[in-house]
Amino acid sequence: MDRKKQRDRTILCNDENEYWENKGAIVPPLYQNSLFAFDGWDGIDKAFDNLSESFLYSRLHNPTSRIAEKKIAAIAGAEDAKLTASGMGAISAAIMHFVNHGDHIVTIKDIYAPANTFINEFLKEKCNVDCTFVDGSTVETFAEAIQENTRLIYLESPASITMSIQDIKAIAALAKSKGINTVIDNTWATPLFQKCIPMGIDIEVHSVSKYLCGHSDVVAGVMIGSKKDLGEILLKEHALLGPKMAPFESWLLLRSLRTLPLRMKAHQDGGSQVAHFLEAHPMVKSVNWPGLKSFSQYELAAKQMSGYGSLMSFELNTNDLAKIKSFVDGLQLFHLGVSWGGHESLVYAPVISYAKELPPERFDAMGIVAGLIRISVGLEDPKDLIEDLDAALAMIGE
Ligand SMILES: Cc1ncc(COP(=O)(O)O)c(C=O)c1O
């Protein structure tokens, strides 16, 4: 059957015998090797002539990684994908690909904090790159921020603290009309629920550490886009800065991809039940989950996503730090920790780190209050998670 006609679930759990000799192994082998040897001069000579595809050295390509890259590209509707050692490896490589010394970037005020620091401090100090942070809820906020030297619009939709959404198709069209490139962090929705490349985005990046791997045992990233852009990145940012994902991590990723559609369905279902419970609770002021009808950008979310992740934030009815601490500490099933998108439920209060990671004015601009709590709903029974939240909320409501 033509691979191009297969649906996402089939692509993810059915392995083509593309890079290994099939000895009946149902799981592709782990090529845990750094280099590839050749029969003779002509073979290695040819490999150097086709670096963008050759198996020569695992900093460039590895067969196990390549299987996962092809699957991810296929479900994203893109030509190619390149795995990286972390989500930040993908973000920094994609941004550096499009931006040169003295250029300008437009992005949203509530992007992931290390991406914010990379753009606003690292690139500013080392490459004199300037940046404008916009509200992002309308296309006009981007149009107004564009300058003569704007080379990149960087999006994160939904954003991972506030879940704010940008109109991907309209912003990609605006950028194209001005000759500006676009990169989006699509970690929250995954390429299953949000197809950014067909919507006109140049490069989509992910923290693979989240849903794509989903078992909280891997730190990794991926860039998805055209063969041209990723081919250039391979020979520059990838080859020279070296953020390549290791073979074993790629093998674990292949394991995870087989169940991605099933896991995302369960995350969405659990997320929906928890969000509706929180929305109705008297100790909760508001819930940021794009699947709720009360979410301010619900229509746009439904227009550009076919499903929802289970990361959400909500504002407690109090900004009293002692009460917020006792709520977080009172949870038993939700583990307190950073990251998200794994099998286990997590709780986090952005106030703990954002004030340390970002300058105060950037932190305030994101509109984060002390009582904002972020939870990642895992794969446990949602009824148990709701009981856990209910008990912890009762402690602070007394
Ligand atoms: C939205 C988002 N993007 C990117 C990253 C960075 O990914 P990694 O931790 O794999 O470098 C994270 C990590 O938490 C994230 O939440």
The ligand as an SDF file (V2000), in Angstrom:
LIG
                    3D

 16 16  0  0  0  0  0  0  0  0999 V2000
    6.5510   24.3490   25.0080 C   0  0  0  0  0  0  0  0  0  0  0  0
    7.9450   23.8340   25.1750 C   0  0  0  0  0  0  0  0  0  0  0  0
    8.7940   23.9570   24.1550 N   0  0  0  0  0  0  0  0  0  0  0  0
   10.0640   23.5340   24.2480 C   0  0  0  0  0  0  0  0  0  0  0  0
   10.5440   22.9690   25.4010 C   0  0  0  0  0  0  0  0  0  0  0  0
   11.9800   22.5660   25.4740 C   0  0  0  0  0  0  0  0  0  0  0  0
   12.0940   21.2140   25.2880 O   0  0  0  0  0  0  0  0  0  0  0  0
   13.3000   20.3520   25.9310 P   0  0  0  0  0  0  0  0  0  0  0  0
   13.1160   20.4090   27.4040 O   0  0  0  0  0  0  0  0  0  0  0  0
   13.1100   19.0170   25.3280 O   0  0  0  0  0  0  0  0  0  0  0  0
   14.5730   21.0230   25.5100 O   0  0  0  0  0  0  0  0  0  0  0  0
    9.6840   22.7920   26.4910 C   0  0  0  0  0  0  0  0  0  0  0  0
   10.1660   22.1470   27.7270 C   0  0  0  0  0  0  0  0  0  0  0  0
    9.5400   22.1410   28.7550 O   0  0  0  0  0  0  0  0  0  0  0  0
    8.3590   23.2550   26.3800 C   0  0  0  0  0  0  0  0  0  0  0  0
    7.4860   23.1680   27.4030 O   0  0  0  0  0  0  0  0  0  0  0  0
  1  2  1  0
  2  3  1  0
  2 15  2  0
  3  4  2  0
  4  5  1  0
  5  6  1  0
  5 12  2  0
  6  7  1  0
  7  8  1  0
  8  9  2  0
  8 10  1  0
  8 11  1  0
 12 13  1  0
 12 15  1  0
 13 14  2  0
 15 16  1  0
M  END
$$$$
